[in-house]
Amino acid sequence: MIIGTFIYDKATDSFSGDISTLHFQFSPVEIVPTGKSSDKGPDYRLTSDTTHGHVELGAAWKRTSEQGREFISVSLDAPLLAAPLNAALFVEENGTKAALVWNRLKANTDAAVGPKPKAKTNTKAAVKKAA
């Protein structure tokens, strides 16, 4: 599902666009290089100017898929989200437009079932044994 559309500026290696889901909308969103200071640090920061001021929405890292296609792994985080929202930014072949794509993770069947119930203890037997 496409949740954002961006224009890529090759000269500055940055993106400008919008993010829109059923729960939130940000426009304009800037994805700008961070001047990476470590190997694990993000390559980009996502920011937006809102009615409440300038906010940071998340971070992003350059990645290469198993098929050899380059993309940007994006992690959006905010207090309104239960957990970080992970998406991928793909630059179109013409190199000027990009789409932010989100896919729901498949539920883990063990987690979907829930925790295993605790074993019942025989309270009367436990009291007799303790006495």
C-alpha angles and dihedrals in degrees: 000000000000110000098168143028124204143180114226120221105202093190092062097024088233138126132219124192149093138294118206130175133154090267104040145010129201124187128200102023120182122202106195134173115263101210087245112236099188139024093252096042120105121270092213142024123214115218138168138189108232135176086265094052138266112336135184112230101184149295138275139206132204111245141171121222124229086258090057097254116141118229140154119250108218127198115192118191134176138149090258091062121082089214136357114291111229121204140156128239113213121191112217119241092258087062098227105085131050136190126212107218127194127189125186113242114242112252117254104243092221091051092046091056091050133224120328113261117255117253112260116245124212101239095192092052091047092051092047091049092049092050 
